[in-house]
Every structure is written in structure tokens, then in C-alpha cells.
Amino acid sequence: MARFGGLAALVTDVRPLRESPAYRRLWFGQTVSQLGAQMTAVTIAYQVYVITRSSFAVGLVGLCALVPLVAFGLYGGALVDAFDRRRVALVSALGLWVCSGVLVAQAFAGLDSVGLLYVVVAAQSGLFAVNNPARSAMLPRLLRAELLPAANALSMASFNLGMTVGPLLAGVLIGWHGVEVTYAVDAVTFLAALYALVRLPPVPPAEGMGVPGLRSVLEGLRFLRQAPNLRMTFVLDLCAMVLAQPRALFPALALGVYAGGPSTLGLLQAAPAIGSIVAFMVSGWISRVHRHGLAVAVAVAAYGLAVMVAGVGAVGLPGVLWLVVTLLALSGSADMISSAYRSTMLQTAAPDQLRGRLQGVFTVVVAGGPRLGDFVAGSLASATSEPVALLLGGAACVLGVVLAVATHRRFLAYDAREPTP
């Protein structure tokens, strides 16, 4: 019986889905829409690479998304604190759906315009930077505080389920009928996210502050200057996502190093998400860990180590695809754990009246970091090679974690039972 009790303790905690119908609808809609969104992410990278045959051009996709992500992420967080969070999320989601329609139209028209793809990516990035803080800032209103770690693990599972199935399905559909079908599936599945937001109850701000401006944005940044623990979560995530984000390398690795096609690309794209889902399936222990700072540092270092060893495998064993896929899956497992704790720290240690603005900063870091990482990886690959860029990026991540923790050792003692920003 003790053995079975131990196994039960590892089973995923789904209490947030049982206790909150509003959260359940939000999670389900996001899960369905993530499928199409991740198909589109793979398809854009594939389309850009096919047109240009350049990893640098694929890396520019991330750079094009970075500027609007930063600008709208910071101001979008202020909007979330000033207006009904459900309404902000719904309006920005409608804009994202329009962007999906533009991708469908350009694909069926056969435009093959890299410039247009960059413009759509920039628009999507700006809208996402408003939508994501609104959805994240709603969670503490929909759930009890002790359920937030489990809810964030569920959210990561939702995201990574899309990242697992989406790239694999994208590879199959691109090989079968081109990029048009994948973009169309995204436009259709995104309707699930819209439906979930329509069904949510109003989520008004904690205190009205009028039309937000630069002053309200700066207020959130000033708070962050005095919040070393929250600041460290951002720094550590940047170590992983800027220095060791490998996705811009996947098209060249799939088509060149591993002599594959769209299905190989889909497998590489899906590998981190597969690892994340495996970790989620045994994540029942997450809610029982209180040393969140230590957990974040260890998880980010493990992420960098897995990427580094994947680069060693790509350099030394370029014909062994399964080895790199396995290591990328391990990096995804580490990232899921890190994300669950970083999100929980922000949701519990930040005051409600500033939560939207800090979620905006969080979105800039979490979503902007990988886009900057795309550019860094693509540039490094152009100077060396894709396998070497993978190796050096992972090593830089591990070194970055060591240096960051050395400058703020108290972060390792952060206790979720007494959350302090």
C-alpha cells in the first residue's frame, strides 16, 4: 500500500480543473488553440527557410517579433490592470484570429513573401503580449492560492501538448498538401480560445486607475527594481531562452545534419514539448515543494546541460537522431518545472493591483527571450555551424545560471509559504 501511495503522490494534480469551471473553460480553450498555434510556428519557420535557405533568415523571425513584444508587453500589462481582464483578453484574441486569416490568404495566394511573414509575426507578437498577461493575471481570481502551482503546471501541459502534437501534425500536413492546410487549421482551432473567453465571467481590476500611460508602466518597473526574487526569475529564464534556445536551428538540423524532411523537423520541434508532458504526468509533487528559488535554479541549469549535450551529440554523432531528440525532451522536462515555479512566484508575491503590469514584464521575458534567442542562435550558426551553436548555447546557459545565483544567493532560500518579492 505504501508503494501505491507513493505512486499516487506523483500523479498530476488536477484539482484546479475540478474546482473552477471558469478555469476549466479557459484551460480547455487554450489547449485546443495551442495545437494550431504551434503548427503555425513550425510552418512559418519552414516557409521562411524554404524561401531563403538561411538559418539567419529563420532567426530574424524571432527578432521581428521582439520589438512589438517588448512595447506591447509592457503597455499591455498596464491595460490589464486598468480594465476588465476578460475584455482585454477577448479583444486581443480577436486580433490574433485576424492574423491567422492573413496567413491562410497569403499561403493560398502563393505569395512567398518573407517580408509579409515578418510583418504578420510582428503583429501576432504585439497582440500576444497583451493577451497573455490578461489570461495569466486572471488565475489568482479564479483559483485558491495553494492551487496555483498545479494550475501553472496544467497551463504548461496545455502549451506543450500543442507543441508536441502541433509540430508533428504540421510536418505531416506540409508534406501532404503544403503550408496552406496548417495555417487553415490554426484559424479554425483558435475559435476554441475565443469561445472560452466569451464564457468567462467579468474580471474587473482591483482598483481603477483610468487610462494607463507611461507613468503606470514605470510604476510596475519601479516595483520590480525592489523585488530581487522576482527579478531573478526573469534573469534565469533569459539565461535559458536567450542563450540556449535551439528552435531556429531545427530546420537546418532536420534538412541538413539529419538529411530528413518536414517530418524530421516536426519531431525536433516536438521533442522539448514531449519531455514537458512526460514531466507533467508525474508532477503531483510540484505543489509540495516550497523552496521555489532553488527549484528554478536547478531546473534552468538542467535545461542548459541537456541542450549542451544535444550539441555534442549533433557534432559527434550526426546520424543518431534519437539521441538529440531524447536530450531535447529532457530540456523540455526541465523547462516545465522551471516555468511552473516562476509563474507561481509572480502570482503570489506580486500585489494584485500590479499583477497585470508584472505579468506584462513576464510575457516580455518568457516570450521575448526565445525570439531574441532565435536571432542569437541563427547568428551563431552562421558564424560556426548549427551543431556547434547548439553546444555553445547550452554551455552559456549553465554558466549564466552559476553567475546569477552567485550574485543573489538568497534567491535559493525563497520559501513559497512566505512569498516575498
Buried (B, 14 or more C-beta within 10 A) or exposed (E): EEEEEEEEEEEBBBBBBEBBEBBBBBBBBBBBBBBBBBBBBBBBBBBBBBEEEBBBBBBBBBBBBBBBBBBBBBBBBBBBBBBBBBBBBBBBBBBBBEBBBBBBBBBBEEEEBBEBBBBBBBBBBBBBBBBBBBBBBBBBBBBEEEBBBBBBBBBBBBBBBBBBBBBBBBBBBBEEEBBBBBBBBBBEBBBBBBBBBEEBEEBEBBEEBEEBEEEBBEBBEEBBEEBBBBBBBBBBBBBBBBBBBBBBBBBBBBBBBBEBEBBBBBBBBBBBBBBBBBBBEBBBEBBEBEBBBBBBBBBBBBBBBBBBBBBBBBBEEBEEBEBBBBBBBBBBBBBBBBBBBBBBBBBBBBEBBBBBBBBBBBBBBBBBBBBBBBBBBBBBBBEEBBBBBBBBBBBBBBBBBEEBBEEBEEBBEBEBEEBEB
